[in-house]
Amino acid sequence: MQEQMDVQNQKSDDEYMEMLMATRRRRKVMVIDDDLDHRLIIAEMLVNAGYTVMTAKDGEVGLNTLIHSADKPDLIILDLMMPEKDGLAFRKEQKSLDSISHIPVVFLSGQGLVEGETCLMKPVDERVVLKTVEEVLAS
C-alpha cells in the first residue's frame, strides 16, 4: 500500500515538474551582459530550468534586438555596467518605447543596487536567479 502511494506521489511530482517546465518553455528571457562568461552562465541556468533565452553583448545590441524582434522576451536580465549603453541608459530608453516598455527588467550588479528596481548581485547564485525570475514573471 505504501509503495503504491509512493509511486502515485512520484507520478504527481513528475507531472508537476513536467507542467512547470512546459510553462517555462513558453517564457522567454533576454540576458544582456558584456561579460561573455556571465552571459553564458546565466543563459545556461535559464535554459536548464526550461526557459527560452536570447542574449546580447551590450545595451545597444540588446535594445536594437528588442526593437526589431517580433518575438519579445517576457523578462530582461540586464547588467548595470556595460560599454556602449549601460544598464541605466538602456532602461531609460526602453521605458520610452511603447513596444518594449512593458517588459520587466532585473538588473545585475557587482557594485550596488538600483533604487526602485529588482537587482541580482554578482556573482550570481542559480537558486536566487531562478527564484527572482519566477517572482518577477509571476507579478
N, C-alpha and C positions, 0 to 999 in steps of 0.2 A: 504494500500500500504506500509506504513512504517513498519507495523507489519510483512508483508511478507519479506521485506528487512532484518529486524532484525532476522527473522528465518533463512534466507539464510546466513547471516553473522555468526550466531551461528553455523550453519552447517559447514561452511567453517573453522571456528575456531576449531570446534571439529575434523574435518577431518585433519587439520594441526597438532593438538596435537596427534591424533592417529598415523599419519605418523612419527612424531618426536619420540614418544615412541617406535614405531616399529624399527626405526633406532637405537635408544639407546639400545634396547634389543639385537641387533646384536653386540653391542660393549661390550667388557669385560674389567673390571678394576681390578687390583690386589692392595689390600691395605696391606702394611707391616708396622706394628707398634707394639712395645712391650707392649704398654698400651692397655689392653683389652677394656676399655671404649672408648678410641679414635678410636680404630679399628672398634668397633661395630657402633659407631655414624656415622662415615664416610661411612661404608658399608651400613647402613640403608638409609642415604641420597641418595646414588647412586642407590640402589635398588628401592627406592620410585620414583626416576627420570627415571627408566626404564632400567638401566644398569644391566648387569650380573656382579656379584662380586665374587672374590676369595680373601682369606685373608691368612696372615702368621704372626706368632708372633714375628719374628725377621728376620734379613737379611740372616742368614744362612738357616733357613727353607724356606724363600722366594726364595732364589737362587736355592736350591735343587728342590723345587716345579717347578720352571720355567724350569730348565734343563730337568726334567723328564716328564713334561706335554706335551702332543701332542697339546693341545688346549691353545695356548699362549694368554695372555691378549693384548689388544691394548694400554694399558697405565698402569703405575705403580705409585701409590702414596706411597711414601717412607719416613718413619720417619728418621730424621737425627741421633738422639742419641738413640742407642739400644745396649743391650749386645750381645754377640756372634759375630755379624758382624754389625757394624754401617752402616748408610746410605752411607757414602763416600766409605767405603771398598766394600760395595755391588755394588755401581755404577761403581767403578773401575773394579771389576771382571766382571760385566755384560757387560761393553763395550768391554772386551777382548774375549767374547764368541760370535762367529758369529751367533749362533742360536737365541740369545736374545738381541744382541747389538742394534738392530733397534728399540726396544721398548722404547718410550719416558718415562721419569720419572718426576714426580712433587714431590719435597721434602716438608716434613712437618718439621717445626722448631718452637721451643718456644724461641730460643735464637738469631738467626740471619739468614742471607741469605747465599746461596751458590753461589759464583760468576759464572756466565755463565749458571745457571740452573734456571728453574721455581720453585718458592717456595711459599708455603702457610704458614702463621704464625698461631701458636696455641694461643689461642683457635680458631678453625675454624668457619667460618660463612658459612652456607649452600649455600647462593647465590654465594659467592665467590668461593667455592669449585666447584659448578656446572658450573659456568662461565669459570673457569680455565680449567676444564676437557674438556668442549666443545671447547675452543680455542686451546688447545694442540692437541686434536683429529682432529681438522679441519686443522691444519698446516701440 
